[in-house]
Amino acid sequence: MSPLANHTFWKMNGAGNEIVVVDLRASSHVVTAAEARAIAAAEGSHFDQMMVLHKPRTPGTECFIRIYNTDGSEAGACGNGTRCVAWVLMDGSDRKTLTVETRAGLLACRRMGETQFSVDMGEPKFGWQDIPLAEEFRDTRAIELQIGPIDAPILHSPSVVSVGNPHAIFWVDDPYAYDLPKIGPMLENHPIFPDRANISLAAVKSRDHIVLWVWERGAGITRACGSAACATLVSAARTKRTDRAATVSLPGGELHIEWRDDNHIIMTGPTELEHVGTFDAALFADAA
Ligand SMILES: N[C@@H](CCC[C@H](N)C(=O)O)C(=O)O
């Protein structure tokens, strides 16, 4: 029987970003890419990201989280999913704070309201090797990358940054005027991004408001991407397009992002529980 069978899971969303949380702290099983794809494909457990909780690796943390995309690949950061995990772990207690760990490091979470949570997403990395890019760019506020005709590019000169995962942000007037489902996969897999990248189209509406549409690495179009909202705000502030705090409007909802003076990015937004369930062992019969 699959080690995931009979484990309770939570189907949630964070501002519309489809999240499944699975608690494997009592197990040593590590979900395979094939299992993750099978869970994503099954009715009732579709996800953009699956947050699998494992035993803590660092004293003072609640768990180590493995983050899976729909295609089975693993990500270092997932802002919307981390808020969902915070709710699951604080549920039924009067706790207001806790710390979890992902591949990208320790993340402090805070309850701001019944279903509103903040996550300290850590510090952005702007160096080309840290993002990573395949070749040296001294200035990552705008890199030479374009698609479309050379003399009339459709999109060009994105800002690039890592917030635990790689992001490219193209500045546009209207994100929804572009065919992102078609353009997204080309840019996600562009050779300049050796680890692929999350691709955002961002329209700056004012010094404190950005409209954002995201093609996610490993998941495609999603209704919200917390790390993309963080990546976009720091890139907007770094290029003087906005101040250091803004509301980011995504198809599924709004996130508030602040890039504090101590260089940490604080993301605040909603979570929603859709249903609780258990996995069917048959799901994994062919997947392992
Ligand atoms: N939706 C997430 C980001 C998920 C990770 C991404 N697809 C990647 O592989 O980098 C969020 O809310 O941050």
The ligand as a Gaussian input file, in Angstrom:
#p B3LYP/6-31G(d) Opt

LIG

0 1
 N        2.779000      29.408000      -6.765000
 C        3.956000      29.509000      -5.980000
 C        5.276000      29.324000      -6.675000
 C        5.459000      27.920000      -7.126000
 C        6.819000      27.481000      -7.590000
 C        7.091000      27.664000      -9.022000
 N        6.170000      27.098000      -9.949000
 C        8.512000      27.189000      -9.292000
 O        8.728000      26.040000      -9.728000
 O        9.415000      27.969000      -9.055000
 C        3.936000      30.693000      -5.055000
 O        2.846000      31.039000      -4.586000
 O        4.995000      31.231000      -4.733000

